Amino acid sequence: MRIRYMKEAPQILEEASWVVPDGMALQGHWKEHFDTEAGELCLEIGCGMGRFISQMAAQHPEQGWIGLERISSVLARGIKRLEKSEEARPNLRFLRGDAVELRNVFGPGELDRIYLNFSDPWPKERHAKRRLTAPSYLAIYRAILREDGLLQMKTDNEILFDFSLEQLQTQGWQVLQESRDLHGAGILPDNVMTEYEEKFVKQGKKICFLQAVPQALAKDS
Ligand SMILES: C[S@@+](CC[C@H](N)C(=O)[O-])C[C@H]1O[C@@H](n2cnc3c(N)ncnc32)[C@H](O)[C@@H]1O
């Protein structure tokens, strides 16, 4: 993705009421933070311009939705667009930050769902540790998801998809559903398309999809 630097991004993020300035201050208290009686708490990692998460928040007002994005200019552009088109939603917040920090932002088992949509594939083998389904990231998700919480992933990249299935298996997750043609299979009738998904679908690409839950790890004897 080509990212256009936006000089005013820090100021936009600082002034937007949708952006949480310090996620760590809310660790363990996210549900109280939302103005709604948030039911489930859902996080999208790498939300980009935030279209998916804002639509999900609109469709599920009883749930709390948090979009994490590490690049300020990308998030700021999304915030500006949202502010033009929608009223602030009480059940939607954004965070500028990196997924590696998530253990400091959420308490143990605080999240009900994590979404990975079209994560950067990091195709070179020497960059495999940066993929958002590498073992170190899966360990973070396990720590902050509730015991039977859900990890959902969509990608156009079959190599990343194969890698993710393999890592989930070796790291003790149970894959509940998987498909290499989400749209053809019709397994997610209320699917909300992300910006990237729409682009890939227009190009005729098939979308890979999975849902997984962490399984209890055997205790060392
Ligand atoms: C390819 S884009 C997909 C954006 C959006 N999810 C979509 O499907 O349209 C991936 C996004 O993830 C963000 N990202 C990548 N690694 C991240 C990380 N470790 N923590 C937070 N965001 C990350 C990137 O900055 C980028 O905006």
The ligand as an ORCA input file, in Angstrom:
! r2SCAN-3c Opt
* xyz 0 1
  C      -3.528     -4.020      3.745
  S      -4.187     -2.903      4.888
  C      -5.858     -3.475      5.146
  C      -6.755     -2.408      5.728
  C      -8.199     -2.856      6.071
  N      -8.201     -3.854      7.126
  C      -8.911     -3.384      4.863
  O      -9.109     -4.606      4.771
  O      -9.309     -2.576      4.012
  C      -3.391     -3.442      6.385
  C      -3.399     -2.377      7.467
  O      -2.886     -2.939      8.671
  C      -2.052     -2.009      9.311
  N      -1.126     -2.765     10.150
  C      -0.162     -3.608      9.729
  N       0.512     -4.140     10.763
  C      -0.048     -3.623     11.885
  C       0.218     -3.775     13.274
  N       1.226     -4.570     13.698
  N      -0.538     -3.095     14.162
  C      -1.528     -2.272     13.725
  N      -1.826     -2.084     12.416
  C      -1.094     -2.743     11.503
  C      -1.365     -1.287      8.156
  O      -0.859     -0.025      8.536
  C      -2.500     -1.181      7.141
  O      -3.235      0.005      7.275
*
